[in-house]
Amino acid sequence: MKPSPSDHEDPVRATGVVVAPPAGRLADLAERIAACRLCADRFAATATAHAPRPVLRLSPQASVLVAGQAPGMRVHRSGLPFDDPSGERLRSWMGIDRAAFYDPRRIAIVPMAFCFPGYDARKADLPPPPLCARSWRAPLMAALRGIRLTLLVGGHAQRWHLGRRAGSVTETVRAWRDFAPDIIPLPHPSWRNTAWIRRNPWFEAELLPHLRRRVAEELARAVSMASSAEEDGTT
């Protein structure tokens, strides 16, 4: 069975690899990702000794892409991306609620690594394994044809999507106007970055209003297109 929520399933409660219909070839790709075990030995060798559990949300209809780093332990257990204080802060930055954030028909959530990488000996999160992006990211990005706004959360996503245009996280986020209107680089919303936000007041004063405006524009456009499709009888 393909990893898609049923028509009656609450998208906020659906977990793991979630694909909103109609998915087409995206569903086939998601099914292969859900079964991926490329990093199984790597994860088994970490301090957490856990099994792979890919966590992402997809739809060919989604117009906003949230490209993060990798799930943490809490998300690994729940199967719901950004189901933690960092997610609450990210949703606040975007100016949306949980229902909008977790609707894969509007927002795709695709981290640089789909599974929790594990802890090191000091109980710190390991970085996302590059093997995941090398194996899956290019075909997955090609299949997400409806994306009009990409949020690059953290340095790993910024380096992959921006290539040589990416500097340090601070440099890249400070240069957000260079990537507008289709890409918005962001720091990780971890509460550990509160001091960074205080040192960079332009982030809340200038970038966040732009972020909220662009997210609102894309979500409003998605609602309008869905309404038009219903009137035309194409859904």
N, C-alpha and C positions, 0 to 999 in steps of 0.2 A: 504493500500500500504506500502510495506517495505521501511525503510529509507535508500535508496540507490540512488546514483547519476546515471542518465541515461548515456548511452554510449557517448552522445554528450555534456554532461554538463561539464563545466570548473570546475575541482576539487578545484581550488583556490577560486571560488565564491560560491561553495556549502556550506551550513551552517547547524548547529544543529548536529544531529546524522547522520554521513555520513559513508556508508559502500560501498566499491568498490566491484563489482562482479568479480568472482563468490564467493558468500558469504556463501551459504549453511546454516548450523545451526547457524552460526554467525549472519546472518540477522535476524533470529527469536529472538535471544537474544537481538540484538540491537533494535528491534521493541518494546520489553518489556521495555527496558531501556528508550526509547523515550517516552513511556507512563507512566513512573514511577512518582508517586505523594507521595511517602513515606514522603518527607520532606515538603510538602505543608503547613502544619500548622506551622512548624518551621519558614519557610521563611516569611509567612504572619505576624508573630510576630516580625520580625526584623524592623529596622528603614526604610528599603526600601520597605517592605510589597509587595514583588514581588512573582510571580508565578514560579514554576520550569521550567527550560529550559535546559535539558541536552545538553552538547556540547562535542563531541568526534568524532574521525575519525578512522575507522577500515578497515581491510582487512585480510583474511587468507594468503595473499601473502606478507604482510608487514614483513620486516626483522629487522626494527629498531622500538623500542618502546620508546616514550617520555612519561614518567610518571611524571606529574607535581602535583600541589597542588589542585587548583580549579579555575574555571573561575572568572575573575573580572567583574565589572559592564560593562566595555566596551565590553568584550567578550560576556557577557550575552545579550547585545543589538545586537551585530553583528552576533552571532552564529558561529564565526570563532575563533578557539583556538589560543592563543598567538597573537592576532591581536592588538598588542599594543607595546610600546617601549621595554618591556621585551622580546617580541617575536623577535623583530629586533636584540636585543643583543644575544638571544639564537641562532638564525640562523647564526649570525656572529661567535659565538663560534663553531658551527658545520661546518662552511665553506660551506653553501649551500644557494640557493636562495629560494624565496617564492614558486616557482613552484614545486621544489623538496620537500620542507617541507610539503606542503599541498597535496601531492599526496598520498592518503591512500593506494595505492598499494605498496608503498615503506616504508612509515613511518606511524605507528599508534600513535595517540595522545590520551592518556587515563589518565586523571587526577585522583587523589585520590577521589575527589568528582566531579560529572559530572555537577553540577549546581553551579551558583553563590551563596555562602552562605549568602550574605547580609552584611550590615554594622552594627556595634554596634552604641551606642549613640554618640561615638566620631568620627564617619565616618571612622573607620578602618575596613578592611576586617575581617569578622569572620573566624575562622578556618574551614576546611572541616568537615562536620558532619561524625563521624565514621560509622553511619548507612549505608551510601552509600557503603563504602568499604566492610562492613560486608555482605551486601545484594548482591552485584554484582561482586566484584573484582575477587574472586577465579574462578568462572565459566568463566568469560571473559578472564582471563589470560590463562585458559586451552584451550579456543577456538582459541586463537592467536598462532597457532602452528608454524608459520614460524619465530618467533622472534629469532634473533641471537645476537642482541645488545640492551641492555636496558639502557636508560639514566634516572637516578633517580634525579629529579630536586627538591631539598629542603628536609627538614627533614621528612615531613609526608610520602613521597614516600620511602625515605631511611629506615625508621623504619618498614614500612609494608613489603617491599621486602627483606630487609636484616635481620630483626628480631634482635636477640641479637648481631649480628655483627655490628650494627649501633651504633655509639656514637653521640656526637654532630655533627652538620653539618660540622664544621671545622675539627674535628677529622676524620670523615668519608671521606670527600673529600681529606684530606691530605693522607689518606691511600688508594687512588684510585688504586694503583698497586696491592693491596690485592684482588681486585675484577675483575681485568683484565683477559681475554680480553672481556668477555661477558657483564659486567656491568660497567658503569661509573657513579659515584656519582658526582653531581654538586650542587653548591649553586643556590639559586633562581636568575634568571638573572635580577631582579629588579635593577633599577638604584640606589636604596637605598643601595645596596651592593657594590657600587663603592669603598667605604672606605675599605671594607673587602678585595677586590681584591688588593688594593694598599698595604695593610698590609701583604698580602700573595703572593709575586711575583712569587713563584713557580707555582701558578695556571696558569698564562698566559705563563710562560716559559716552563713548563713541561707537565701539564695536557692537555692544549688546543691543542698542536700539536698531541698528542696521540688521542684525541677526533676526530679531523678532519681526521686523517688517518683512524681510524676505521669506521667513517661514510662513507668516500669515498670508502673504501673497500666493505662495505655492499651494497652501492648503485650501485657500478660497478658490483658486483655479481648479483644483481637483474636484471640489464640490460642484462647481459650475459645470465641469465636463461630465461628471456623473449624472447630473440632472438632465443635461442635454441628451445623453445617451439613453436615459430612461424615456424621455419624450419621443425619441426617434425609434424606440423599440429595439435598440441594439444591445441591451444588456440582458 
